Amino acid sequence: MIPSNDNEPVLINMTDTCAMTSMSRAMIDIYRKRGDFPIAVPLGEKRIAFLRSEVSEFIQSRIDARKAA
């Protein structure tokens, strides 16, 4: 077993990204096309993932925007 390191980047797939954000794939794709979502990490021809830390930052930015309104 490889020891875990809290400083190592963790990739999450689209399904987990949808679950974390409570957004559909289609909505995430809209945000991505506008440049308002973390940039995907290409893993293969038809496979992408996201950095969990960046998705968490995106969620926090949405919470912060709510507080500022």
Steps between C-alpha positions, in 0.01 A plus 500: 500500500628847408506736799270798462627853518252780570704731275471275195242600240191279491313452174126444493293381207202682350251296702665600827532860378126507433432359845730753670344799324141373476516596134427293190764417242327737259520790747865428578570502125328840469717639781810344341427655159460842667829451685323509836594149614834334578689375197470126447801270507498285185561134583438351159316563176158500664582516870544806720527568869516805724720590792289457811661805661403720204142375503488573875632852431229546235234399752646734762502788249129444438436507877708816537311669213176427681628669814615806301160550335 
